[in-house]
Amino acid sequence: MTIDEIIEGFEFIDDWEERIRYLIELGRELEPLPEGAHSAENKVQGCASQVWLETKVGDGEDPTLTFRGDSDAHLVKGLVAVTIALYSGHTARQILATDAGETFDRIKLREHLTPQRSNGLRAMVERIKREAAAALKAEAAAAHSLS
């Protein structure tokens, strides 16, 4: 599901309890993460629940990053799904330029999350942005070594 489809879905739901059910459903629709990807390397630090994020980086001057994720908590798994929809399949520069807070505010997520869940969401976004920056740096270093 795309981030635009998710935003559209949230726009039709006024009740917070319904929004939670929608988030949980989004989490259930995530592509399953292989058991081997539930590793320390993929674990997102700063989340109260366990969250794993697997990253694949494409080639090129501005590589595309794709993400898969999972959580041991149903609601958090929905937050993972929204975050992946927002960033996966985009180039490193697009990821760095995308303000997740704007999207989360638009769908009225942050105003209802506990401080722990908000911190976990921020940790996921920061991790994705760090990986995008690292991918750009690695590509620049590779290009420099070829010249």
DRENSEVO-171567 format. One record per residue: residue number from 1; chain; x, y, z of N, C-alpha, C, O in turn. Coordinates in pm, 1 decimal, padded with zeros to 6 digits. Layout:
KEMI  num  chaine       npx       npy       npz      capx      capy      capz       cpx       cpy       cpz       opx       opy       opz
KEMI  NUM       A         X         Y         Z         X         Y         Z         X         Y         Z         X         Y         Z
...
***
This chain:
KEMI  num  chaine       npx       npy       npz      capx      capy      capz       cpx       cpy       cpz       opx       opy       opz
KEMI    1       A   00084.4  -00117.3   00000.0   00000.0   00000.0   00000.0   00089.1   00123.9   00000.0   00190.9   00127.1   00069.1
KEMI    2       A   00051.8   00224.4  -00076.1   00131.1   00347.1  -00082.7   00096.9   00439.8   00032.9  -00006.8   00424.7   00097.5
KEMI    3       A   00184.3   00534.9   00058.0   00159.0   00631.0   00165.2   00035.6   00714.7   00132.6  -00038.9   00751.3   00223.4
KEMI    4       A   00012.4   00745.6   00005.4  -00107.0   00822.8  -00032.1  -00234.4   00745.1  -00002.4  -00333.5   00802.9   00042.3
KEMI    5       A  -00232.5   00614.6  -00027.0  -00349.5   00531.0   00004.6  -00372.1   00525.0   00155.1  -00486.2   00526.3   00201.1
KEMI    6       A  -00265.1   00518.5   00230.7  -00276.3   00515.2   00376.5  -00333.0   00647.3   00428.0  -00422.9   00648.2   00512.0
KEMI    7       A  -00280.3   00758.6   00377.6  -00330.2   00890.1   00417.6  -00478.8   00901.8   00385.0  -00557.3   00949.5   00467.0
KEMI    8       A  -00516.7   00858.8   00266.6  -00656.7   00863.0   00225.5  -00743.2   00779.5   00320.4  -00852.9   00821.0   00357.7
KEMI    9       A  -00694.0   00663.1   00358.5  -00767.1   00578.5   00452.9  -00788.1   00648.2   00586.2  -00897.3   00642.8   00642.9
KEMI   10       A  -00684.0   00713.7   00636.7  -00695.0   00784.3   00764.1  -00790.6   00902.6   00755.4  -00857.9   00934.9   00853.3
KEMI   11       A  -00797.4   00967.9   00639.0  -00883.8   01084.9   00624.8  -01031.8   01050.8   00641.1  -01112.4   01138.4   00672.5
KEMI   12       A  -01067.4   00925.2   00620.2  -01206.9   00883.8   00633.6  -01241.5   00836.0   00774.5  -01356.7   00802.7   00802.4
KEMI   13       A  -01142.2   00832.5   00863.2  -01164.4   00779.3   00998.0  -01147.1   00892.4   01099.4  -01038.8   00949.7   01111.3
KEMI   14       A  -01253.0   00923.8   01171.4  -01246.9   01029.6   01272.4  -01217.7   00974.9   01411.5  -01150.6   01040.7   01490.9
KEMI   15       A  -01266.4   00857.4   01441.1  -01256.4   00798.8   01573.7  -01118.3   00737.4   01596.6  -01069.8   00661.0   01513.1
KEMI   16       A  -01053.7   00770.9   01711.4  -00919.8   00720.8   01738.3  -00917.0   00569.6   01749.8  -00820.5   00507.2   01705.9
KEMI   17       A  -01019.6   00508.7   01807.3  -01023.7   00362.2   01818.8  -01024.3   00297.5   01680.0  -00959.4   00195.1   01658.7
KEMI   18       A  -01096.3   00356.4   01587.4  -01097.7   00306.1   01449.2  -00961.2   00324.7   01383.3  -00916.8   00239.9   01305.9
KEMI   19       A  -00895.8   00435.0   01414.0  -00761.9   00460.1   01360.3  -00664.1   00353.4   01409.5  -00579.1   00306.8   01333.6
KEMI   20       A  -00676.6   00315.2   01536.1  -00590.6   00210.2   01590.8  -00616.2   00078.6   01518.1  -00522.3   00007.3   01482.5
KEMI   21       A  -00743.4   00046.8   01496.4  -00775.3  -00076.6   01423.7  -00717.3  -00072.7   01281.8  -00666.9  -00173.4   01232.0
KEMI   22       A  -00724.7   00042.7   01218.3  -00667.7   00058.6   01083.8  -00515.8   00038.8   01087.5  -00460.0  -00029.0   01001.3
KEMI   23       A  -00449.4   00097.6   01186.5  -00304.3   00080.7   01201.4  -00267.9  -00066.4   01218.6  -00174.1  -00115.6   01155.8
KEMI   24       A  -00342.0  -00135.6   01303.4  -00315.3  -00277.4   01326.5  -00334.1  -00356.4   01197.3  -00256.3  -00447.2   01168.0
KEMI   25       A  -00436.0  -00322.4   01121.0  -00459.9  -00390.4   00992.6  -00343.9  -00363.8   00895.7  -00301.3  -00454.3   00824.0
KEMI   26       A  -00293.3  -00241.5   00893.6  -00178.0  -00209.7   00807.6  -00058.4  -00296.1   00846.5   00014.6  -00344.2   00759.8
KEMI   27       A  -00038.3  -00315.8   00976.0   00070.7  -00400.7   01022.8   00055.0  -00544.7   00978.4   00152.6  -00611.6   00944.5
KEMI   28       A  -00069.1  -00592.0   00978.9  -00094.5  -00730.4   00935.1  -00065.9  -00748.9   00786.7  -00035.0  -00859.7   00742.8
KEMI   29       A  -00076.0  -00641.1   00709.1  -00053.0  -00649.1   00565.2   00094.3  -00640.1   00526.4   00128.3  -00656.1   00409.2
KEMI   30       A   00182.4  -00614.5   00623.7   00326.0  -00607.7   00592.8   00375.6  -00740.7   00539.6   00331.9  -00847.4   00582.9
KEMI   31       A   00467.4  -00732.2   00445.3   00534.4  -00853.2   00397.2   00609.5  -00914.7   00515.2   00682.0  -00844.1   00585.3
KEMI   32       A   00593.3  -01044.8   00538.1   00661.6  -01106.6   00652.9   00813.5  -01091.7   00643.3   00872.8  -01104.3   00536.2
KEMI   33       A   00872.4  -01065.3   00755.7   01017.2  -01054.2   00763.9   01071.9  -01192.7   00797.7   01027.5  -01253.6   00895.1
KEMI   34       A   01167.5  -01243.9   00719.5   01222.2  -01376.4   00748.9   01278.7  -01381.6   00890.3   01329.6  -01281.7   00941.1
KEMI   35       A   01269.8  -01496.7   00952.9   01315.6  -01512.0   01091.8   01460.4  -01466.6   01108.1   01495.0  -01406.1   01209.6
KEMI   36       A   01545.2  -01495.2   01009.4   01685.0  -01454.8   01016.2   01705.1  -01304.1   01019.7   01810.1  -01256.3   01062.8
KEMI   37       A   01605.5  -01229.6   00974.8   01615.8  -01083.1   00974.9   01581.6  -01023.2   01111.0   01599.1  -00903.3   01132.9
KEMI   38       A   01532.7  -01107.2   01202.2   01508.5  -01061.8   01339.8   01640.9  -01068.2   01415.5   01656.2  -01143.1   01512.0
KEMI   39       A   01734.9  -00988.0   01369.4   01871.3  -00993.1   01422.8   01903.8  -00866.1   01499.9   01833.0  -00765.8   01490.9
KEMI   40       A   02011.5  -00872.7   01575.1   02057.9  -00755.2   01650.0   02093.2  -00641.9   01554.6   02070.2  -00524.8   01584.9
KEMI   41       A   02148.7  -00676.8   01440.3   02187.2  -00576.5   01340.4   02065.2  -00498.7   01289.6   02073.7  -00378.1   01266.0
KEMI   42       A   01952.8  -00567.3   01273.0   01832.2  -00503.6   01220.0   01743.8  -00441.6   01328.0   01648.3  -00370.8   01296.3
KEMI   43       A   01774.2  -00467.1   01453.5   01690.8  -00415.8   01562.0   01705.4  -00265.0   01571.4   01816.2  -00211.5   01568.4
KEMI   44       A   01591.3  -00196.9   01582.9   01591.0  -00051.1   01596.3   01605.0  -00017.4   01744.2   01522.0  -00057.2   01825.9
KEMI   45       A   01709.9   00056.0   01777.8   01733.0   00097.8   01915.6   01645.1   00218.6   01946.4   01626.2   00305.4   01861.2
KEMI   46       A   01591.9   00224.0   02066.9   01510.8   00338.6   02107.7   01362.3   00311.3   02104.3   01282.5   00400.3   02133.9
KEMI   47       A   01323.3   00189.3   02068.7   01182.4   00152.2   02066.6   01152.5   00070.4   02192.1   01230.0  -00017.8   02229.0
KEMI   48       A   01040.8   00099.6   02257.1   01000.8   00022.7   02375.4   00966.3  -00120.4   02335.3   01002.5  -00214.9   02405.4
KEMI   49       A   00896.8  -00136.8   02223.3   00868.5  -00269.3   02168.8   00987.3  -00310.9   02083.9   01071.8  -00228.3   02049.5
KEMI   50       A   00993.6  -00437.4   02050.7   01099.7  -00481.8   01960.9   01059.0  -00447.6   01817.4   00948.6  -00479.6   01773.3
KEMI   51       A   01149.5  -00382.7   01746.7   01127.2  -00345.2   01607.3   01252.3  -00382.3   01529.3   01364.5  -00354.3   01571.5
KEMI   52       A   01230.7  -00445.8   01414.7   01340.2  -00480.2   01324.9   01314.5  -00414.4   01191.8   01201.2  -00409.1   01144.0
KEMI   53       A   01421.5  -00364.0   01132.2   01413.0  -00297.8   01003.3   01526.4  -00348.8   00915.2   01644.0  -00330.9   00946.8
KEMI   54       A   01489.9  -00411.8   00805.3   01587.9  -00464.3   00710.0   01596.2  -00366.1   00593.9   01494.3  -00322.6   00540.3
KEMI   55       A   01718.7  -00331.9   00555.9   01740.8  -00232.6   00450.7   01818.3  -00294.0   00335.4   01918.0  -00363.2   00355.7
KEMI   56       A   01771.5  -00267.9   00214.5   01846.3  -00304.7   00093.9   01874.8  -00175.0   00018.6   01786.1  -00092.5  -00003.0
KEMI   57       A   02001.8  -00159.5  -00020.7   02045.6  -00037.7  -00088.5   02079.8  -00071.4  -00231.7   02157.9  -00162.9  -00257.8
KEMI   58       A   02021.3   00002.6  -00324.9   02050.5  -00016.0  -00466.3   02180.5   00052.7  -00504.7   02248.5   00112.0  -00421.0
KEMI   59       A   02213.2   00043.6  -00631.2   02335.1   00105.1  -00683.2   02303.3   00241.4  -00743.3   02187.3   00277.3  -00763.7
KEMI   60       A   02408.4   00315.2  -00770.5   02393.5   00441.9  -00841.6   02432.6   00559.9  -00755.7   02455.8   00548.7  -00635.3
KEMI   61       A   02439.0   00673.7  -00822.8   02479.7   00798.4  -00759.3   02383.7   00838.0  -00645.9   02426.4   00890.2  -00542.9
KEMI   62       A   02254.8   00812.7  -00666.1   02152.9   00839.3  -00564.7   02074.3   00709.6  -00546.3   01966.0   00693.6  -00602.7
KEMI   63       A   02129.4   00616.7  -00466.8   02071.1   00482.3  -00458.3   01929.5   00480.8  -00400.1   01892.7   00564.1  -00317.3
KEMI   64       A   01853.1   00384.5  -00446.1   01719.1   00361.2  -00393.3   01729.8   00264.9  -00276.1   01803.0   00166.1  -00282.3
KEMI   65       A   01657.1   00294.0  -00170.2   01656.2   00208.4  -00052.4   01518.4   00143.5  -00039.3   01415.7   00208.6  -00058.5
KEMI   66       A   01518.1   00015.5  -00006.7   01392.7  -00054.1   00020.3   01401.2  -00111.4   00161.2   01507.3  -00152.8   00207.8
KEMI   67       A   01286.7  -00112.2   00226.7   01281.6  -00153.8   00366.4   01175.3  -00259.4   00386.0   01072.0  -00260.2   00319.1
KEMI   68       A   01203.1  -00348.7   00479.6   01104.1  -00442.5   00531.7   01116.6  -00435.5   00682.3   01225.5  -00411.9   00734.7
KEMI   69       A   01006.9  -00455.7   00752.2   01014.3  -00443.9   00896.4   00914.3  -00530.9   00968.4   00825.6  -00591.2   00908.0
KEMI   70       A   00930.9  -00535.7   01099.4   00843.4  -00616.1   01183.4   00851.5  -00562.4   01325.6   00944.8  -00490.5   01361.2
KEMI   71       A   00752.6  -00598.3   01405.6   00752.2  -00566.3   01547.9   00678.5  -00675.8   01622.0   00598.2  -00749.1   01564.3
KEMI   72       A   00707.0  -00685.7   01750.0   00636.8  -00783.0   01833.2   00506.8  -00725.9   01890.6   00434.6  -00796.7   01960.7
KEMI   73       A   00476.2  -00599.4   01861.8   00353.6  -00534.5   01909.6   00267.1  -00495.9   01789.3   00316.6  -00436.7   01693.4
KEMI   74       A   00139.3  -00529.3   01794.8   00049.8  -00506.4   01680.0   00041.6  -00360.1   01637.9   00053.2  -00329.8   01519.2
KEMI   75       A   00022.0  -00269.4   01732.4   00010.7  -00127.6   01698.1   00141.5  -00076.2   01639.3   00141.3  -00003.5   01539.9
KEMI   76       A   00252.3  -00113.9   01700.8   00383.6  -00069.3   01652.8   00410.1  -00125.1   01513.5   00470.1  -00056.9   01430.4
KEMI   77       A   00366.9  -00246.3   01487.0   00383.4  -00304.1   01353.7   00309.0  -00217.7   01250.5   00355.1  -00202.7   01137.3
KEMI   78       A   00195.1  -00161.8   01289.3   00123.4  -00068.2   01201.8   00204.1   00058.4   01177.8   00206.1   00110.4   01066.3
KEMI   79       A   00270.6   00108.4   01281.4   00356.5   00226.2   01265.2   00474.0   00195.0   01173.4   00516.3   00279.4   01094.4
KEMI   80       A   00526.3   00073.6   01184.3   00633.3   00029.0   01093.8   00580.4   00031.4   00950.2   00649.6   00077.4   00859.4
KEMI   81       A   00458.7  -00017.7   00929.7   00400.1  -00021.4   00795.1   00386.6   00119.1   00736.2   00416.3   00140.2   00618.6
KEMI   82       A   00342.0   00215.0   00817.2   00328.2   00353.2   00769.4   00465.0   00410.1   00734.6   00481.2   00474.9   00631.2
KEMI   83       A   00563.2   00386.1   00820.3   00698.4   00438.1   00797.4   00759.8   00378.0   00671.5   00822.4   00448.8   00592.6
KEMI   84       A   00742.2   00248.5   00652.8   00794.2   00183.1   00532.1   00724.8   00238.4   00408.0   00790.2   00263.7   00306.8
KEMI   85       A   00594.2   00257.1   00414.7   00521.3   00312.5   00299.3   00572.9   00452.4   00265.1   00577.6   00490.1   00148.0
KEMI   86       A   00610.9   00528.1   00365.8   00659.1   00663.9   00344.5   00796.5   00667.0   00278.1   00823.2   00753.7   00194.9
KEMI   87       A   00883.8   00572.7   00314.4   01023.3   00580.1   00269.7   01070.3   00473.3   00171.6   01157.9   00501.4   00089.8
KEMI   88       A   01016.6   00354.5   00176.4   01069.9   00245.8   00094.2   01049.2   00271.4  -00054.6   00944.2   00319.1  -00097.6
KEMI   89       A   01153.0   00238.0  -00132.1   01145.9   00255.5  -00276.7   01184.3   00394.1  -00323.8   01172.3   00425.2  -00442.3
KEMI   90       A   01230.7   00478.1  -00231.9   01272.5   00613.6  -00266.4   01424.3   00622.0  -00267.6   01493.5   00537.7  -00210.4
KEMI   91       A   01474.1   00725.3  -00333.8   01618.5   00744.2  -00337.2   01664.8   00801.6  -00203.9   01585.8   00855.3  -00126.3
KEMI   92       A   01794.6   00788.7  -00179.6   01852.2   00839.1  -00055.1   01823.9   00988.5  -00038.6   01790.2   01033.2   00071.1
KEMI   93       A   01837.1   01065.3  -00145.6   01811.2   01210.2  -00136.2   01664.0   01239.2  -00106.5   01632.7   01329.3  -00028.7
KEMI   94       A   01574.3   01163.0  -00168.3   01431.4   01181.4  -00139.1   01402.4   01149.2   00007.3   01326.4   01220.3   00073.2
KEMI   95       A   01462.6   01043.0   00057.3   01442.0   01004.1   00197.6   01488.9   01115.7   00290.6   01418.9   01152.8   00384.8
KEMI   96       A   01606.6   01168.1   00263.5   01660.3   01274.0   00348.7   01575.1   01401.4   00342.7   01571.5   01477.8   00439.1
KEMI   97       A   01507.6   01424.1   00231.5   01424.9   01544.7   00214.7   01282.0   01527.4   00266.3   01208.1   01625.4   00276.1
KEMI   98       A   01242.3   01405.3   00299.2   01104.7   01379.7   00341.6   01090.1   01400.4   00491.6   01162.8   01341.3   00571.5
KEMI   99       A   00994.5   01485.6   00528.5   00965.4   01514.0   00668.8   00854.6   01421.0   00716.7   00737.2   01441.9   00686.4
KEMI  100       A   00893.2   01318.6   00791.5   00795.0   01222.1   00842.0   00696.2   01288.8   00936.3   00578.1   01253.8   00937.3
KEMI  101       A   00742.8   01383.5   01015.0   00655.3   01451.6   01110.4   00536.0   01515.5   01042.8   00425.0   01513.0   01095.8
KEMI  102       A   00558.4   01572.0   00927.2   00449.6   01634.5   00850.3   00342.4   01530.4   00815.1   00222.8   01556.3   00828.4
KEMI  103       A   00386.5   01413.4   00770.3   00291.7   01306.6   00735.2   00220.8   01254.9   00859.0   00099.3   01235.6   00857.2
KEMI  104       A   00295.1   01232.3   00966.3   00234.3   01180.5   01088.9   00134.6   01280.5   01147.8   00032.3   01240.8   01203.6
KEMI  105       A   00164.4   01409.9   01135.4   00069.8   01512.1   01181.9  -00054.5   01514.5   01092.6  -00166.6   01529.5   01141.2
KEMI  106       A  -00033.7   01499.8   00964.3  -00146.2   01503.4   00868.8  -00247.5   01392.2   00897.3  -00368.2   01412.8   00884.4
KEMI  107       A  -00198.3   01275.6   00935.6  -00290.6   01165.6   00965.0  -00321.7   01156.9   01115.1  -00381.4   01060.0   01162.2
KEMI  108       A  -00279.7   01260.8   01188.8  -00310.8   01275.0   01331.4  -00263.2   01156.2   01414.3  -00332.8   01108.6   01504.0
KEMI  109       A  -00143.4   01109.9   01382.0  -00086.8   00997.8   01456.8  -00020.2   01044.4   01585.4  -00047.5   00991.6   01693.2
KEMI  110       A   00065.9   01142.1   01573.7   00149.7   01179.3   01687.9   00069.5   01232.0   01805.7   00109.6   01213.8   01920.7
KEMI  111       A  -00043.0   01297.1   01779.1  -00118.2   01356.5   01889.6  -00180.4   01251.7   01981.8  -00219.4   01283.6   02094.1
KEMI  112       A  -00189.9   01126.4   01935.2  -00251.5   01021.4   02015.3  -00153.2   00915.1   02064.2  -00192.3   00823.4   02136.4
KEMI  113       A  -00027.6   00926.5   02026.1   00070.1   00825.2   02067.1   00129.0   00858.9   02203.2   00145.3   00975.9   02238.1
KEMI  114       A   00160.8   00755.0   02279.6   00229.3   00776.2   02406.5   00370.1   00828.1   02377.7   00421.0   00809.1   02267.3
KEMI  115       A   00433.0   00892.7   02474.3   00570.0   00939.9   02452.6   00665.3   00826.4   02411.6   00753.5   00847.2   02328.3
KEMI  116       A   00647.8   00706.5   02469.7   00734.6   00593.6   02432.5   00715.9   00556.4   02286.0   00813.9   00532.4   02215.4
KEMI  117       A   00591.0   00551.2   02239.5   00566.2   00515.8   02098.9   00616.5   00625.6   02006.3   00669.9   00596.9   01899.1
KEMI  118       A   00599.9   00751.1   02047.0   00652.0   00863.0   01966.5   00803.6   00853.9   01955.1   00859.7   00878.2   01848.3
KEMI  119       A   00870.2   00818.7   02065.5   01016.3   00802.9   02062.7   01055.9   00688.6   01970.3   01153.1   00700.1   01895.7
KEMI  120       A   00981.8   00578.9   01974.6   01009.9   00466.0   01887.0   00992.2   00501.3   01740.5   01072.3   00461.3   01656.1
KEMI  121       A   00887.5   00576.2   01710.6   00862.4   00621.1   01573.4   00977.1   00710.9   01526.8   01025.9   00697.6   01414.6
KEMI  122       A   01018.6   00800.8   01613.0   01131.9   00889.9   01580.8   01259.0   00807.0   01558.4   01336.9   00836.7   01467.8
KEMI  123       A   01280.3   00703.5   01640.5   01398.9   00618.2   01625.9   01398.0   00546.7   01490.4   01502.4   00533.5   01426.5
KEMI  124       A   01280.1   00500.6   01446.6   01271.6   00435.1   01314.4   01308.0   00532.3   01202.9   01385.3   00498.9   01113.2
KEMI  125       A   01252.2   00652.5   01209.2   01278.3   00753.0   01105.4   01425.7   00792.2   01105.4   01487.2   00803.3   00999.3
KEMI  126       A   01482.1   00813.2   01223.5   01624.3   00848.9   01231.6   01711.9   00738.2   01174.2   01809.5   00766.0   01104.7
KEMI  127       A   01678.0   00614.7   01202.5   01754.4   00500.6   01148.8   01749.3   00500.8   00996.0   01852.2   00484.2   00930.5
KEMI  128       A   01630.7   00519.4   00939.5   01614.0   00521.6   00793.8   01695.5   00635.8   00733.5   01761.5   00617.2   00631.2
KEMI  129       A   01691.6   00752.2   00795.0   01766.2   00867.3   00742.2   01917.9   00846.2   00753.3   01993.3   00886.0   00664.5
KEMI  130       A   01962.3   00782.7   00864.0   02105.8   00750.8   00877.4   02150.2   00655.6   00766.6   02257.9   00671.6   00709.0
KEMI  131       A   02066.3   00556.8   00737.5   02101.3   00460.5   00632.8   02102.5   00526.4   00494.9   02184.7   00491.6   00410.2
KEMI  132       A   02012.1   00620.8   00472.4   02011.5   00693.6   00345.0   02138.0   00778.0   00332.5   02200.8   00781.0   00226.6
KEMI  133       A   02175.2   00846.2   00439.6   02297.3   00927.8   00437.6   02420.5   00840.1   00416.9   02511.1   00877.1   00342.3
KEMI  134       A   02424.3   00725.1   00481.9   02537.6   00632.3   00466.0   02545.3   00580.0   00323.1   02654.6   00563.9   00268.8
KEMI  135       A   02430.3   00553.5   00261.9   02428.7   00504.1   00123.7   02483.7   00610.2   00028.8   02559.0   00577.9  -00063.1
KEMI  136       A   02447.1   00735.2   00050.0   02500.3   00844.0  -00033.6   02650.5   00858.0  -00014.5   02725.0   00875.7  -00110.9
KEMI  137       A   02694.1   00850.0   00109.6   02837.0   00862.9   00139.8   02915.2   00748.3   00076.6   03022.9   00770.4   00021.2
KEMI  138       A   02862.6   00626.5   00084.1   02929.8   00510.1   00025.8   02939.0   00523.5  -00126.1   03042.0   00491.2  -00185.5
KEMI  139       A   02832.4   00570.5  -00188.3   02833.9   00588.3  -00334.3   02933.1   00697.3  -00375.0   03003.2   00683.8  -00475.3
KEMI  140       A   02938.7   00805.5  -00296.8   03032.7   00913.0  -00327.4   03176.5   00864.0  -00312.8   03262.7   00897.9  -00393.8
KEMI  141       A   03201.9   00784.5  -00209.9   03336.3   00729.6  -00189.3   03373.2   00634.8  -00301.6   03487.1   00635.7  -00348.3
KEMI  142       A   03278.0   00552.3  -00346.1   03304.7   00459.7  -00455.3   03332.3   00534.9  -00584.8   03422.6   00498.5  -00660.2
KEMI  143       A   03255.2   00638.8  -00610.3   03275.9   00718.3  -00732.5   03411.0   00788.6  -00727.3   03480.0   00798.0  -00828.9
KEMI  144       A   03449.5   00838.1  -00609.4   03577.5   00907.6  -00594.1   03693.9   00811.3  -00615.0   03795.8   00849.4  -00672.7
KEMI  145       A   03680.4   00687.8  -00569.2   03789.3   00589.8  -00583.6   03806.7   00546.1  -00727.2   03914.7   00500.8  -00765.2
KEMI  146       A   03701.2   00558.9  -00809.1   03710.2   00522.0  -00950.3   03774.3   00629.9  -01035.4   03823.8   00603.0  -01144.8
KEMI  147       A   03773.0   00754.1  -00983.4   03827.5   00864.4  -01064.0   03974.4   00887.0  -01041.2   04033.3   00976.3  -01102.2
***
